[in-house]
C-alpha cells in the first residue's frame, strides 16, 4: 500500500478525484462554506451524525464533491486513539466496495498531532491486511493508495513525521504478521533464519545464523535440550542494527522462536493445537522491529537474538525429570516439557551478556497464566529495573500497544526450588506467569532486564484467527524514546564543545 501526503484545504479537497473521501469530524468542528463542511455541519445538526469516535455517515456521489464516496467519521477530541477508531470504522464500512484510492481528510481538524497521523496509517494497514502466502488463489486488498490530506504547510510538517513513522511501523508489523501467520512447515527454524538474512540486505543491519555445532560449542545445553526431539535443526539468529557509534551500548531484544510447540512429552490437548504455530510471535516481533528500524534509521544500536527450534515429542525428546546444564552453568530440572520457552530464552539471555547491553528485553508467548490474568488487552511486563519498566510502559501507552507491570517478588521463586538441580523449570499453578518470569530473572542479573509475556496479545483465535503484530509498536516506541533521551543529553567532544548527531529518513511506501 502506498501513502502520500498532500496539502489540501477543505475547499480544494472537494475537487480531489478519489474513490472514497473519509472526512474526520471533530467535536469542535469549525463551520465553513465548502461542500465538505456544509455536509458535516448539516449531518450533525440533523442528528444523523455524532462526532463521537467510530460514528459514521456515508454518502454517494455528493453534489460539489468529486469523490465517488464520502464517509463522515467522528473523531471526538481527535486524539490518536480516537482517530484510529474512526479510520478503522470507516475502512470497515468501505470493505465491500471497490475502493482502490482513498483520501483521509485531516483538514477539518483544528490542531494536528503526528501521532494521530501515525494512528491513521496503521489503522489503514490493520483494516486491509490479508494473509496470502499459502493460498492458491490469493485475494490481496483492493485498496492500494491512501492520500493523507492536511490543511497547510505547518500541518504538513507535523504530518510528515507521523507519516514516516506510521509507514515504518506498517512495514514492521506486516513483516511480523507474515511470519507469525505462516504454518509451521512454512516457517521452520531454517526458514525463519532465511527471513532474518533477507533483513540483513537492508541498510545498517547485519545477520549471523548459528547452527547446532556452534550452539553446542557455546554450551547452550538448555536450548539444545528443547530442540533435540525434532528432526528440524535449531537455529540461533543474531541480528545487529548499527545506527550509532560502536561505543554506544546496544539494547538487546530476545524473541522466543518456538516455530511449533506440541508441548513435547508433556503434550498439549489436540484442540486448537494448530495455534501453536504462533509460539514464535516473540521472534516475529523482533524481526518486525528490525524491519521498522531499517526504514527509520534511528541513531542507536540494537541487537536481536532469536533461539529458534521446534518442541516435538520425538524419541530423543527431553523427559520430565531430566536435568540439563544451561549456558550459564546453572542446572535445570525439567518437570514439564511444555515449559520450553523459558529453556530456550535463558541461554539467549546469557549470550546477551557479551554485548554489554544498556538493557535487555525478552519477548515471548510464554504462559497461559498471563492470558488468564490480563486477557488479550495488555501484555504482561516484568522487570528488574524501574526505569526500564517505566520506559516500556510509557511506550505502550504512546503506541496504544498496552502492557501492565506485574510483580517480581523473590517469594515467587520459592516454588522453583528442587532437590535435583539448581532450579526447576516450573513451579505450581498459582502465579504461573510470575514464576516463569522469576525463572528468567535468574539468568538476567548482570543487566537491566524486562520480560514481555505476549501470550494473550500476539494473536487472535476464532473467526479472526491471525497474528496481531504486537508488540512491534511498543518496541519501536521504546527504542525511539531511547534516541530522544540520548539527544536530550548533549555529548561532549574532545574540544569540550557539545555535539549532536542527527539523521533523517523519509520514505512513504508500505
C-alpha positions as CSV (number, residue, x, y, z in Angstrom):
1,X,0.0,0.0,0.0
2,X,1.3,3.5,-0.9
3,X,0.8,6.5,1.3
4,X,1.0,10.1,0.1
5,X,0.9,13.4,1.9
6,X,-0.9,16.4,0.3
7,X,-1.7,19.9,1.4
8,X,-5.4,20.4,0.6
9,X,-7.7,22.9,2.2
10,X,-11.3,21.9,2.7
11,X,-12.3,23.7,-0.5
12,X,-9.6,22.1,-2.6
13,X,-10.3,18.6,-1.2
14,X,-13.8,18.8,-2.7
15,X,-12.3,18.7,-6.2
16,X,-9.9,15.9,-5.3
17,X,-10.7,12.9,-7.5
18,X,-10.7,9.7,-5.4
19,X,-12.7,6.6,-4.9
20,X,-13.5,7.5,-1.3
21,X,-13.1,10.5,0.9
22,X,-13.0,9.9,4.6
23,X,-13.7,13.2,6.4
24,X,-12.6,13.2,10.1
25,X,-15.2,15.2,12.0
26,X,-14.1,16.6,15.4
27,X,-16.4,17.6,18.2
28,X,-15.2,21.2,17.8
29,X,-15.7,21.4,14.0
30,X,-15.3,24.9,12.7
31,X,-18.0,25.8,10.2
32,X,-17.1,26.5,6.6
33,X,-18.8,27.3,3.3
34,X,-17.2,24.5,1.3
35,X,-19.3,21.4,0.5
36,X,-17.4,19.1,2.9
37,X,-18.0,21.5,5.8
38,X,-21.6,22.1,4.8
39,X,-22.3,18.3,4.6
40,X,-20.7,17.6,8.0
41,X,-22.4,20.6,9.7
42,X,-25.8,19.6,8.3
43,X,-25.4,16.0,9.3
44,X,-24.6,17.0,12.9
45,X,-27.4,19.5,13.1
46,X,-29.9,17.0,11.8
47,X,-28.8,14.3,14.3
48,X,-27.7,11.9,11.6
49,X,-24.1,12.1,12.7
50,X,-22.4,12.3,16.1
51,X,-18.8,13.5,16.4
52,X,-18.1,10.5,18.7
53,X,-15.3,8.1,17.8
54,X,-16.5,5.4,15.4
55,X,-19.8,7.1,14.4
56,X,-20.2,7.2,10.7
57,X,-22.4,8.6,7.9
58,X,-21.9,7.5,4.3
59,X,-22.9,9.3,1.1
60,X,-22.6,8.5,-2.6
61,X,-21.8,11.0,-5.4
62,X,-22.4,14.0,-3.3
63,X,-23.0,17.3,-5.3
64,X,-20.0,19.6,-5.1
65,X,-17.6,16.8,-4.1
66,X,-15.5,14.9,-6.7
67,X,-15.0,11.8,-4.6
68,X,-17.3,8.9,-5.5
69,X,-18.0,8.0,-1.9
70,X,-17.9,10.2,1.2
71,X,-17.7,8.9,4.7
72,X,-18.0,11.3,7.6
73,X,-16.3,9.8,10.6
74,X,-16.5,11.2,14.1
75,X,-13.2,11.6,16.0
76,X,-14.3,13.3,19.2
77,X,-11.3,15.3,20.5
78,X,-9.1,14.0,17.6
79,X,-6.7,12.1,19.9
80,X,-4.6,9.4,18.3
81,X,-6.8,6.7,19.9
82,X,-10.0,8.3,18.5
83,X,-8.5,8.8,15.1
84,X,-7.6,5.1,15.0
85,X,-11.1,4.1,16.0
86,X,-12.6,6.4,13.3
87,X,-10.4,5.2,10.5
88,X,-10.9,1.6,11.4
89,X,-14.7,2.0,11.4
90,X,-14.6,3.9,8.1
91,X,-12.4,1.2,6.4
92,X,-14.7,-1.5,7.7
93,X,-17.7,0.3,6.1
94,X,-15.8,0.5,2.8
95,X,-14.5,-3.1,2.9
96,X,-17.1,-4.5,0.4
97,X,-16.6,-1.6,-2.1
98,X,-14.1,-1.4,-4.9
99,X,-12.2,1.5,-3.4
100,X,-8.6,1.5,-4.6
101,X,-7.7,5.1,-3.9
102,X,-8.7,6.7,-0.6
103,X,-8.2,10.2,0.8
104,X,-8.1,10.8,4.5
105,X,-9.2,14.4,5.3
106,X,-7.4,15.9,8.3
107,X,-8.1,19.4,7.1
108,X,-11.2,19.6,9.3
109,X,-9.1,19.3,12.5
110,X,-8.3,22.5,14.4
111,X,-5.0,21.1,15.6
112,X,-2.9,18.2,14.3
113,X,-0.7,15.7,16.1
114,X,1.9,13.5,14.4
115,X,0.7,10.5,16.5
116,X,-2.8,10.9,15.0
117,X,-1.4,10.6,11.5
118,X,0.6,7.5,12.6
119,X,-2.6,6.0,14.1
120,X,-4.5,6.6,10.8
121,X,-1.8,5.0,8.7
122,X,-1.5,1.9,10.9
123,X,-5.3,1.6,11.1
124,X,-5.4,1.5,7.3
125,X,-2.9,-1.3,7.3
126,X,-4.7,-3.3,10.0
127,X,-8.0,-3.0,8.2
128,X,-6.7,-4.2,4.8
129,X,-4.0,-6.7,5.8
130,X,-4.7,-10.1,4.2
131,X,-2.6,-13.2,4.5
132,X,-1.9,-14.8,1.1
133,X,1.4,-16.8,1.3
134,X,0.0,-20.3,1.3
135,X,-3.3,-19.7,-0.6
136,X,-3.6,-21.0,-4.2
137,X,-5.9,-18.1,-5.1
138,X,-4.8,-15.1,-3.2
139,X,-7.1,-12.1,-2.9
140,X,-5.0,-9.1,-1.9
141,X,-6.6,-6.0,-0.6
142,X,-8.2,-3.7,-3.2
143,X,-7.1,-0.5,-1.5
144,X,-3.7,0.4,-3.0
145,X,-3.2,4.1,-2.4
146,X,-4.0,6.4,0.6
147,X,-3.7,10.2,0.5
148,X,-3.3,11.9,3.8
149,X,-4.7,15.5,3.3
150,X,-3.8,18.3,5.7
151,X,-4.8,22.0,5.6
152,X,-1.5,23.9,5.3
153,X,2.3,23.7,5.2
154,X,2.6,23.8,9.0
155,X,0.3,20.8,9.2
156,X,2.2,19.0,6.5
157,X,5.4,19.4,8.6
158,X,3.8,17.8,11.6
159,X,2.1,15.1,9.5
160,X,5.4,14.2,7.7
161,X,6.9,12.9,11.0
162,X,3.8,10.9,11.8
163,X,3.5,9.5,8.2
164,X,7.1,8.4,8.1
165,X,6.8,6.7,11.5
166,X,3.5,5.1,10.5
167,X,4.8,3.7,7.2
168,X,7.9,2.2,9.0
169,X,5.6,0.7,11.6
170,X,3.3,-0.8,8.9
171,X,6.3,-2.5,7.3
172,X,7.4,-3.9,10.6
173,X,4.0,-5.1,11.8
174,X,3.2,-6.7,8.5
175,X,6.5,-8.4,8.4
176,X,5.8,-9.8,11.9
177,X,2.3,-10.9,10.9
178,X,3.6,-12.6,7.8
179,X,6.0,-14.9,9.6
180,X,3.7,-15.5,12.6
181,X,0.8,-16.4,10.4
182,X,2.7,-18.9,8.3
183,X,2.1,-22.6,9.1
184,X,5.0,-24.4,10.9
185,X,6.1,-26.2,7.7
186,X,6.5,-22.9,6.0
187,X,8.2,-21.2,9.0
188,X,10.8,-23.7,10.2
189,X,13.8,-22.5,12.2
190,X,15.8,-22.6,8.9
191,X,13.2,-20.6,7.0
192,X,13.0,-18.1,9.9
193,X,16.7,-17.7,9.7
194,X,16.3,-17.0,6.0
195,X,13.8,-14.3,6.8
196,X,16.4,-12.7,9.1
197,X,19.0,-12.9,6.3
198,X,16.7,-11.0,4.0
199,X,16.6,-8.2,6.6
200,X,20.4,-8.3,6.5
201,X,20.3,-6.9,3.0
202,X,18.9,-3.7,4.4
203,X,20.9,-0.7,5.5
204,X,22.8,-0.9,8.8
205,X,21.6,-4.5,9.5
206,X,23.9,-7.5,9.9
207,X,22.8,-11.0,10.5
208,X,24.6,-14.1,11.7
209,X,23.0,-17.6,12.0
210,X,24.4,-20.2,14.3
211,X,23.6,-23.9,13.8
212,X,23.7,-26.9,16.1
213,X,27.5,-27.2,16.1
214,X,28.1,-23.6,17.0
215,X,25.3,-23.7,19.7
216,X,26.9,-26.8,21.2
217,X,30.3,-25.1,21.3
218,X,28.7,-22.2,23.2
219,X,27.3,-24.7,25.8
220,X,23.7,-23.8,25.3
221,X,22.5,-27.1,26.9
222,X,19.1,-25.8,27.8
223,X,18.3,-24.6,24.3
224,X,19.6,-27.8,22.7
225,X,17.5,-29.9,25.0
226,X,14.3,-28.5,23.7
227,X,15.4,-28.9,20.1
228,X,16.6,-32.5,20.4
229,X,13.2,-34.1,19.9
230,X,12.7,-32.6,16.5
231,X,14.1,-33.5,13.0
232,X,14.3,-29.8,12.2
233,X,17.7,-28.4,13.2
234,X,17.8,-25.5,15.6
235,X,19.0,-22.0,14.6
236,X,20.3,-19.2,16.8
237,X,19.8,-16.0,14.9
238,X,21.8,-12.8,15.8
239,X,20.7,-9.5,14.2
240,X,22.5,-6.2,14.7
241,X,21.3,-2.8,13.8
242,X,24.2,-0.4,13.9
243,X,22.8,3.2,13.8
244,X,25.1,4.8,16.4
245,X,28.8,4.7,17.2
246,X,30.3,1.4,18.2
247,X,31.0,2.6,21.7
248,X,27.3,3.1,22.3
249,X,25.8,0.2,24.3
250,X,23.0,-1.6,22.5
251,X,19.6,-2.5,23.5
252,X,19.2,-6.3,23.1
253,X,15.8,-7.8,22.1
254,X,15.4,-11.5,22.7
255,X,12.5,-13.2,20.9
256,X,11.2,-16.7,21.7
257,X,11.3,-18.6,18.4
258,X,9.5,-21.9,19.0
259,X,8.2,-22.4,15.5
260,X,5.8,-25.1,16.6
261,X,5.1,-26.2,20.2
262,X,3.4,-29.6,20.7
263,X,4.3,-29.4,24.4
264,X,6.8,-32.3,23.9
265,X,6.3,-35.3,26.1
266,X,4.0,-33.2,28.2
267,X,1.9,-33.0,25.1
268,X,-0.8,-30.4,24.7
269,X,-4.5,-31.2,24.1
270,X,-5.4,-31.6,20.4
271,X,-8.0,-28.8,20.4
272,X,-6.5,-25.6,18.9
273,X,-3.0,-27.0,18.9
274,X,-2.7,-25.6,15.4
275,X,-2.4,-22.2,17.0
276,X,0.9,-23.2,18.4
277,X,2.4,-22.1,15.2
278,X,2.1,-18.7,16.9
279,X,4.6,-19.7,19.6
280,X,7.3,-17.8,17.6
281,X,5.5,-14.5,17.8
282,X,8.2,-13.1,20.1
283,X,10.7,-13.9,17.3
284,X,8.4,-12.4,14.7
285,X,8.2,-9.2,16.7
286,X,12.0,-8.9,16.8
287,X,12.2,-9.3,13.1
288,X,9.4,-6.8,12.6
289,X,11.1,-4.3,14.8
290,X,14.3,-4.6,12.8
291,X,12.3,-4.1,9.6
292,X,10.9,-0.8,11.0
293,X,14.4,0.3,12.2
294,X,15.8,-0.3,8.7
295,X,13.1,2.2,7.4
296,X,13.6,4.9,10.0
297,X,17.4,4.6,10.5
298,X,17.4,6.0,14.1
299,X,20.6,6.8,15.9
300,X,21.0,3.8,18.2
301,X,22.4,0.3,18.3
302,X,20.1,-2.7,18.7
303,X,20.9,-6.5,18.9
304,X,18.2,-9.1,18.2
305,X,18.6,-12.7,19.5
306,X,16.3,-15.4,18.4
307,X,16.7,-19.0,19.6
308,X,14.6,-20.9,17.0
309,X,13.5,-24.6,17.2
310,X,10.5,-26.9,17.4
311,X,9.3,-28.6,20.6
312,X,8.4,-32.1,19.5
313,X,7.7,-35.5,21.3
314,X,10.3,-37.5,19.3
315,X,12.3,-40.5,20.5
316,X,15.1,-38.2,21.6
317,X,12.9,-35.6,23.3
318,X,13.6,-34.4,26.8
319,X,11.5,-36.1,29.5
320,X,10.0,-34.8,32.7
321,X,12.7,-35.2,35.4
322,X,15.6,-34.7,33.0
323,X,18.3,-32.3,34.2
324,X,20.2,-30.1,31.7
325,X,23.0,-27.6,32.0
326,X,22.4,-24.1,30.7
327,X,25.0,-21.8,29.1
328,X,25.3,-20.0,32.4
329,X,26.4,-23.2,34.1
330,X,23.2,-23.5,36.2
331,X,21.4,-26.9,36.1
332,X,17.7,-27.1,35.4
333,X,15.3,-29.9,36.2
334,X,12.7,-30.1,33.5
335,X,9.5,-31.0,35.3
336,X,7.2,-30.1,32.4
337,X,8.5,-30.2,28.8
338,X,5.7,-27.8,27.8
339,X,7.5,-25.0,29.7
340,X,10.1,-24.9,26.9
341,X,10.1,-21.2,26.1
342,X,12.0,-20.3,29.2
343,X,14.5,-23.0,28.5
344,X,15.5,-21.5,25.1
345,X,15.3,-17.9,26.4
346,X,17.6,-18.5,29.4
347,X,20.5,-19.4,27.2
348,X,19.8,-16.4,24.9
349,X,19.8,-14.1,28.0
350,X,23.2,-15.5,29.0
351,X,24.5,-14.9,25.4
352,X,23.3,-11.3,25.6
353,X,25.9,-10.5,28.3
354,X,28.6,-10.4,25.7
355,X,27.2,-7.2,24.2
356,X,27.4,-5.3,27.5
357,X,23.9,-4.1,26.9
358,X,22.2,-0.9,28.0
359,X,19.1,-3.0,28.6
360,X,17.7,-6.4,27.6
361,X,14.0,-7.0,26.7
362,X,12.8,-10.6,26.0
363,X,9.5,-11.1,24.2
364,X,7.7,-14.4,24.5
365,X,4.3,-16.1,24.2
366,X,5.3,-17.7,27.5
367,X,2.4,-18.6,29.7
368,X,-1.3,-19.3,29.5
369,X,-1.4,-17.9,33.0
370,X,-0.8,-14.4,31.6
371,X,-3.8,-14.8,29.3
372,X,-5.9,-15.6,32.3
373,X,-4.5,-12.6,34.2
374,X,-4.6,-9.9,31.5
375,X,-6.7,-11.4,28.6
376,X,-5.9,-10.0,25.1
377,X,-5.8,-6.3,26.0
378,X,-2.4,-5.8,27.7
379,X,0.8,-7.8,27.5
380,X,2.4,-8.7,30.8
381,X,5.5,-6.7,31.8
382,X,8.0,-7.9,34.3
383,X,11.2,-6.0,35.1
384,X,14.1,-5.9,37.5
385,X,14.7,-2.2,36.6
386,X,12.2,0.5,37.5
387,X,13.4,3.0,34.8
388,X,13.2,0.3,32.1
389,X,9.8,-0.7,33.2
390,X,8.6,2.9,33.2
391,X,10.0,3.4,29.7
392,X,8.3,0.3,28.3
393,X,5.0,1.2,30.0
394,X,5.2,4.7,28.5
395,X,5.9,3.3,25.1
396,X,2.9,1.0,25.4
397,X,0.7,4.0,26.1
398,X,2.0,6.2,23.3
399,X,1.9,3.3,20.8
400,X,-1.5,2.1,22.0
401,X,0.1,-1.3,22.4
402,X,-0.6,-1.7,26.0
403,X,1.3,-3.6,28.7
404,X,0.9,-3.9,32.5
405,X,3.6,-4.3,35.0
406,X,3.4,-7.5,37.1
407,X,5.2,-8.3,40.4
408,X,8.6,-9.9,40.6
409,X,8.9,-10.5,44.3
410,X,11.6,-13.1,45.4
411,X,9.0,-15.0,47.3
412,X,7.5,-16.2,44.0
413,X,10.8,-18.1,43.3
414,X,10.2,-20.5,46.2
415,X,8.3,-22.9,44.0
416,X,11.2,-23.3,41.6
417,X,13.4,-25.0,44.2
418,X,14.2,-28.6,43.6
419,X,16.3,-31.4,45.2
420,X,17.9,-32.4,42.0
421,X,19.2,-29.3,40.2
422,X,19.8,-25.6,40.8
423,X,16.3,-24.7,39.7
424,X,13.2,-26.4,38.3
425,X,11.6,-25.1,35.1
426,X,8.1,-24.8,36.6
427,X,6.5,-24.1,40.0
428,X,2.9,-24.7,40.9
429,X,-0.2,-23.4,39.0
430,X,-0.5,-20.3,41.2
431,X,1.1,-17.2,39.7
432,X,2.3,-19.1,36.7
433,X,3.2,-16.1,34.7
434,X,5.2,-14.6,37.6
435,X,7.1,-17.8,38.4
436,X,8.0,-18.1,34.7
437,X,9.4,-14.6,34.9
438,X,11.3,-15.4,38.1
439,X,12.9,-18.3,36.3
440,X,14.2,-16.0,33.6
441,X,15.2,-13.4,36.2
442,X,17.9,-15.8,37.4
443,X,19.7,-15.5,34.0
444,X,19.4,-11.7,33.7
445,X,21.1,-10.5,36.8
446,X,24.0,-8.7,35.1
447,X,22.0,-6.1,33.2
448,X,18.7,-4.1,33.3
449,X,16.1,-6.6,32.1
450,X,12.5,-6.8,31.2
451,X,10.2,-9.6,30.1
452,X,7.1,-9.1,27.9
453,X,4.7,-12.1,28.1
454,X,2.6,-11.7,24.9
455,X,0.7,-15.0,25.1
456,X,-2.6,-13.1,25.2
457,X,-1.8,-10.3,22.7
458,X,0.3,-11.8,19.9
459,X,-2.6,-13.4,18.1
460,X,-6.4,-13.8,18.0
461,X,-8.3,-17.0,17.7
462,X,-11.7,-17.9,16.4
463,X,-13.1,-16.3,13.2
464,X,-10.5,-13.5,13.4
465,X,-7.6,-16.0,13.8
466,X,-4.3,-14.5,13.0
467,X,-1.3,-12.6,14.3
468,X,-1.6,-9.1,15.6
469,X,2.0,-7.9,15.1
470,X,2.2,-6.9,18.7
471,X,4.3,-5.8,20.4
472,X,6.2,-4.2,17.5
473,X,4.6,-0.8,18.1
474,X,5.6,-0.9,21.7
475,X,9.2,-1.9,21.0
476,X,9.6,0.7,18.3
477,X,8.3,3.5,20.5
478,X,10.6,2.3,23.3
479,X,13.6,2.3,21.1
480,X,12.8,5.7,19.6
481,X,12.3,7.0,23.1
482,X,15.9,6.0,23.9
483,X,17.1,8.0,20.9
484,X,15.1,11.0,22.1
485,X,16.5,10.7,25.6
486,X,20.1,10.4,24.3
487,X,19.6,13.5,22.2
488,X,18.3,15.4,25.2
489,X,21.7,14.9,26.8
490,X,24.3,16.6,24.6
491,X,27.5,14.6,24.1
492,X,30.8,16.3,24.7
493,X,33.6,16.3,22.1
494,X,37.3,16.3,22.7
495,X,37.4,20.1,22.4
496,X,34.8,20.4,25.1
497,X,32.1,21.5,22.8
498,X,28.7,19.8,22.6
499,X,27.7,17.9,19.5
500,X,24.6,16.1,18.5
501,X,24.3,13.6,15.7
502,X,21.2,13.7,13.7
503,X,19.9,11.5,10.9
504,X,16.7,11.6,8.9
505,X,15.0,9.1,6.8
506,X,11.9,9.7,4.7
507,X,10.0,7.0,2.8
508,X,6.4,6.8,2.1
509,X,5.8,3.4,0.6
510,X,4.5,0.4,2.5
